[in-house]
């Protein structure tokens, strides 16, 4: 580096503000700013050098560390799986948020939205999506104004997708937005709700209720159909296993209790015709079914099953038996 510096000085006769890297005797690099002049000594053909060397090693190290940090964060930014956008809020003459600019977006933005980065980066959102719902602009504007972060799920009509979004203020009038496409999850949830609705209709049509008994807590849960079959107020907790002795005729309860004990002992599921006694003392008949659920270690954690109203069918069978006995 020294030889190169002298060669440049001889060629230019003067150097100002030139950054030069030397190697210290301990091997560490040293950066300096050189301000040098080459001054001839009479007519001898010789010259001397005068000027200054300013050590800027610490500054250069700091700059390199900052550059490496920026490159590292840029790589992380580019590799993020969630979409990210840095937006700047635009206000109207009355100071209300009316638009925003996508100052920066990451590659995952394109994956999550299906919208090319070059068409969104640096553009106003209303320029890209003229029909965008005011909700997005108002929400980000509120975050920028209050500094209060927000997490929400919302449907983006222009993209026909659901997004899970976190928005937070990152500077005056600027908001960081991270988001993920949850459309598939939302569609699954919708399909599940529809399936549950169909199941409820099927259970209602079959006059069937569903129950569960969690052994660790002793808690029994019923669905609304079972409350109706049992003639009980759905606002009240479902009766515990032992309280259910009052729900059946004595002989039916003994058969049910014995079947439950067999299931808890590891035997197969049960299916029993039982005589039901409702709180108003009216009676009916049900088919009670139950089975065990086990954890990963094979231990029974709960019993679950169904209760189906068969009073009409049972009465018909009993009437037929009486007629045949005559």
Secondary structure, DSSP 4 states (H G I P E B T S, - for coil): -HHHHHHHHHHHSEEEEEEEEEE-TTS-EEEEEEEEEEEEETTTTEEEEEEEEEE-HHHHHHHHHHHHHHHHHHHHHHH-SSEEEEEEEEE-TTS-EEEEEEEEE-HHHHHHH---GGGTTTSBHHHH-TT--HHHHHHHHHHHHH---EEEEEEETTTTEEEEEEEEEEETTEEEEEEEE-HHHHHHHHHHHHHHHHHHHHHHHTTEEEEEEETTT--EEE-HHHHHHHT--TTSPPPPTGGGGGGB-HHHHHHHHHHHHHHHTT---EEEEEEEE-TTS-EEEEEEEEEEEE-TTS-EEEEEEEEEE-HHHHHHHHHHHHHHH-
